[in-house]
Structures are given as structure tokens and as C-alpha cells.
Amino acid sequence: MRSMLVVPLLLLGSTLGPGVRPAWAEDDAQLARGRQAVQRMAGCHLVDYSYVETESLKPGYSRDPRVYDVNRDKSAKEWITALRLSPRHVRLQRILFLTDLAGTVRVGTEIRHQSEDWEYEAPFLYDFVAPGAWQVRDLRGSPGLWTRRVTNLDDGLRYQCAAAWRSDTAYPEWSCSNYAPVPGRETRDMSRSDYNALDRGTRIVVYAGDQRGSWLERQENVKTIHNDAGRTPLVRELGKNWYVRLPDSECSAAQAFEAPRQAFWNLLREAWDGVLDGRGPFFERTLPGQPPRFVKMFELEDEAITRDLSDPVVREATRRRILEIIQEYRAP
């Protein structure tokens, strides 16, 4: 339809005055800018995660003097694939693995890390509102935004945020603030259990020309205690995730890990899309004596890669297993 109206709309645009672009042209520019920036984040990267607490916000709390440095005694790398699911929807699929300081891959460290879905003018998103709880927010009255949905290891919800990509900076830049679950690095690597949520402030800058390149995610966060009494700020932290571009060949271990699993990952995403359809809130629970949900999903993945998911019967049976695991950990 738009192609049929190009000439009239261009003529109409010319009556708006010098330097004034019609609204649809601005929309197209934001779509193209965001899609290009997200796709340039793909490739092989050395990943530098670094976080430090800067200001105590709760009386009696003393700042943790430790600096979280993922590369202190090893190197963390990520192979990031940009999957264009539609003209307005790009998924960044990440595979994390470790090498020793000599560059030798630590066999068995390959893992499908968090994924990111970037969607232009998504109709809704899921706001994290409390541990294990997400509410749907309607975005249909907020045009021109790119929603970033960050998922956990089994594609379940972590957090989402919607903002536009800036056009007045030297490099593409996207900034957004949202509430989120406690990061895994804190509970897993830093052995923290004294807070359970995070007020996140995220700023992404993509340093790339026409090709894929390095990019930076800066964070200004507030670690938060969330309970029935509400939210209590604990401490402020600053951090960055710095993705330094490497030759694709340095991520060959991740590429080999990805290939036989892609069919299952596609099915997993499709199953979650059917669950997270925007029609209602989502609540999940911890099952006493049971492993986290992602562990069971990993076990199913290991089974699935030995089977032919192009067979409709096998595919449907695997889909049912995925949905059963999601439902098992879903709270009423």
C-alpha cells in the first residue's frame, strides 16, 4: 500500500517546510537505525563484565569492596548470532564459553547464554514487578520504540524495556531503565543472598561502521530488597559489559555447539511465544527439592539433539514436553 502512495506522500511532505520530514519517514528511519544497530552487535567477542558497588543506600550496610571481574583468571567469549525473525524483530542468540589465559578452550564450558529479542513497536511487554512476577504493559500508544526482551537460560522471562535508538550521537545509542530480577552473577559468583531485585539503568552504544563491531553496555543499578513491605534500596553499583570484536574463527567452539541445537532452540522460542502472548500476567515458582527450570530444559535439549525435529510427530512431542516443564514451574 505504501508504494502506491509514494508520490502523493512525497508531494505532501514537500508542503511541510524545509527540513521537515513526514511522520512515516521518521518511523522508517527509527526502524532502520535500530535494526542495523542490533544486527551489528552480532559476531565473535571477548566479553568483559566488570561491576563495583559505589554508594551505600541502606543505613548500616557497608559496601562490598570486591570488583566483579569475569576475566580475572580466564577469558570469557561469546558467539552472538543475529536471527531476523521479521522486518521488525531481531533475536540476538548468545553462546558463552571460557578459555584459559593461553587461549585454550575449556571444554564443556559452552552454554547458551541469555538471549535478546529486539522488536520495533512491539504491542506489549512484560514488566518485572516482584520476584517471580511479571505484569503485561500495553505499548500500543507508544510508537517508535524498540523493546529489548532479555531472557534467561531457557528463554523464560527476565526483564524487558522499551526506548528509541538515538540519532544525535556519534554512534547508535539506546538507553532504558527498568526493574529486574537479581543477576545470576551475584548469586552464583559473588554468593549474595541479601537482596533479590535490581533497578537497572542501561545504556548501549554500538561502535561499528558498516560491519559488525565492538559494543558497550553500561549499567547504573540499585540493588534492591523486595518484600511484602515494598522496595528498600540497598546499594548503588556501576558496571559495564564490554564486547570486543574478535575474528569469527576464535568462536569456532561455540559455532560447533550451536549447529546441532538450533532446531530445538527455535522450537523452545516458539513454545514460549505461545505462552507469553500478552493476554495476562506470568508468575513462576521455586519447587522445593527440584533443580531450577533451566536444568530440566537443558536435559530435554540433550535428548532432542539426538532426535529428528523435522519429523512432525517428534516435534510435537518435544513441544509438549517443553510446555509441561514451563507449566510445572508456573505459579497459579
N, C-alpha and C positions, 0 to 999 in steps of 0.2 A: 504494500500500500504506500509506503513512504516513497518508493522510487517513482510512483505515478504523480507524486506531489512535489517533486524536487524543484521544478521550475517555478510554480506558484509560490512555494515557500521561500525560495531564494529571492524572488521579487519582493515578497512581503518583508523578508529580513532586511532588504535594502532600504526600506522606509523607516527602519528603527533608528537610523542615525549612524554616523561614522563610528566604527569600533564596537558597535552593539551587535551581539550575536543572538539569534533566536534561541529560545529555551531548549528546543530539541537538539541544537548543535552543542550546547553546553553539556547536555546529558550524554551525547555521544562521546564528547571529549573526556568526560569523567570515566565512562565505561572503558574506553581505550587506554587511558592513563593507568587505571587500576589493574586491568588485565595484563598490560605489558609489565608493570612493576612486579606483580605476583609471579609471572612466568620467569622473570629474570632472577628470582630467588632460587630457582632450581639448580641442580648440579652437585658436584662433589665439594665438600667444605671441611676444613678444620674448624671445630666448634670450641669457642672459649666462653664458658659460663663463669661469671665472677659476681659474687654478691657479698655485701657487708652491711651490718647494722650501723646506723648513723645517729639516731636520736631516740632515747627512751621516752615513751609517751604515757606509761602507767607508773604511778608512784611506787617506789620500791623495786622496780625492775632495773637490773643492770645490763647494759648492752653486752651481747655476745661478742667477744673480741676476735673470734675466728673469721677468716675470709673464706668463703666457699670458692674453691678454685679447682675445676674439674680436671685440669691438665697438670696438676702438681707433680704427679708421678707416672703419667701416661699421656696419650693423645686421644681425644675424642673426635671422631669424624662422623659426618652424616652425608648420606646419599639422598638427595631430595629430587623427587620426580614431580613435574607439573602435569596433572591429568586434567585436560579440558573437558569437563562434563557437559558443558553447554556454552554458548557465546557469553553467558553472564555468570558462569560458575566454574571455578578452577580449584582443584584439590592439590595441595602440596602433601605428598606422601613421603614420610621420612623414615630412613633406616639408619639407626645409630650403631656404631661398633667402635671398639677400642684397639689401639696399637700400643706396644711398649715404646720407650723413648728412642729405640733404634729403628722404629717404623714397622716392626713385625706385627702382623695382625694377631690379636689374642683370640684364638679360635673359640667359637661358642659365645662370643660377646655380641654377635649380631642380633639386633632386636628391632622390630617395627616400633618406632617411637611414636610420639603424638602426631596426629595428622591435623592439617588445617584446611578447612573449606572456606574459600573466599567467594562470596556471592554478591553480585550487584543488584541492589534494590530487592533484597530478599523480603518476602511478605511478613516474616516474623522471626523472632529469635527466642532462645530460652535463657532467661536471666537466672543466674545462681542467686538464691535468696537466703539459704541456710544450708549447713552440711546435709547432703543427701537430697536437696530440694531445689527444683527449678520451676519457674513460672513462665508462661508464654507472654511475650510482649509483641503487640501488633505494630508493624513498621510501615503499614501501607500509607500512612500520612507523612512519611519522612523520605522523600525521594532523594536520589543522588548519593546514597550511602553504600559503602562496601561493608558487608558483615563478615567478620572473621570468626569462624567457629573452630575452637581448639578442642580436640577430642583426646580421650585418654588411650591407653594401650590397646583397648578392644573396641575403639570407636564410640564408647559411651561419652556422655556429656562431661565436659569440664567447664568451659566458660565461652561466652560469646560477647562481641562488642561491635558496634556499627559506627562508622565515620567515613568521611570522604578523603581521598588522596589529594594532598595539597599540590597546587600548580605554581606557587610563587616561591619555591625553594630550588636550590641548585640541583638537588636530587629528589626523586619521588619520596614523599614522606606521609606517613599515616599515624595519627595519634588518637588514643581512645582510653577511657577509664571505665572499669567495671569491678564488680565483686566476684570472687572466685574461691574455689577450694584451696586448701593448703597445698603447696607444691610438693611433689614427691621427693625432690632433693632435700627438703627439710626433714621429713620423717625418715627417709631411707638413709641418707648420707650424713645428716647432722644430728640424728637421733632426737629430734624435737617433738614434744607432745604437749607443750604448754600453750599452743594456740591452734586454731582449726580453720581459719579463713584468711583471705588476703584482699585488701583494697588495692587493686592493681592500676598503675598508670603506665601505659605502654606507648612507646614512640619507635616506629620502624622507619629506617632510612635505607634505601636500596642504592648502593654505589655501583652503577653499571651503565654502560653506554648502550650500544645496540646488541650486545651479547649478554649472556649470564655473567653475574659478577658477585662480589662480596656484598654483604648487607649486615646491618646492625639493628638489634632490638634493645633499646634502653628501657629500664624499668625504674619507677619511683613508687614503692609499695609501702603499705602499712600492714604489718602483721596484726591480726585481729582475733580476739577471743569472742566466739559467738556462742551464746547460751540463751536460755529462756528469758533472761533479763535484758537481752539485747546484745549490742556490739560494744566491746571495750577495746580501744586501740592499745596495742602493746608496745610496738617499737616501729620506727621508720627504717626502711632499708633502701639502698641504691644498688643497682646491678646492671649487668649487660650480658646479652648473648651475641657474640661476635662471630659471624660466619665468613671465614676467609677462603676464598675460592682456590681450589686445587685442580690439577688435571683429573679428568674423569677416571683415568686409569688407577688412581690412588683409592678409588672406591669399588674396585672390582669385586671384593669380598661381599659388599652389600648388594651389588648387582646380581651376583650369583645366588644370594639369599632371596632376593626379590622374585626372580623369574618363576619358580615353581609355586609361589604363594599368591600370585596376583589374582588368579581366578577366585580363590577363597576370599581375599580382601575385598574384591568387587562385590561378592555376594554378601559379605558382612556389612558393607556400607549400604547396600540396597535394603537389607533387613532393618537396619537402624533407621533409615529414611522412612520406612513404613511405620515404625514405632513413634518417631519424633515428627509427627505430622502437623504440629501446631494446634491441635484441637483441645489440648488440655495440659495440665502440669505433669511433671515427671518426678517421681520420688523413688529413691533406691535405699537399700538397707544392707547392713553387715550381718552375715549369717554366722552365729557362734560355732566354732569348730570347723568352719569351712574356709577355704582359701579365698582371696579376692576374686571377683568375677573374671578378670582378665586371665587368670591362671587356667580356669576351665575353658575359656575361649582359645587360649594357646594350645591346650590339649586337643581340642576339636580341630584346630588348624593342622596340627601334626597328623591327625587322621586323614583330613581332607586332601592333603597334598599327595596322598598315595592313591586317591580315587579320581575318577574321570568326572569332573564337574560340568562337562559339556553334555553329559547324559541327563536328560530332564528328570528322570526318577532319582538319580543320585543328588542332583542339585536341589530338588525339592526336599528330600530327606535331610540334607545338610542345613537348608534354610530353617526347617522345623527345629532342628537341634539348636541352632543359634537363638531362635526366638524362645525356646524353652529355658536356656541359660539366662537370657535377659529377664524373662518373667520370674525366674527363681529368685533373682536379686532385686526385684522391683517391689517397693512397698505399696500397700493398698492406698 
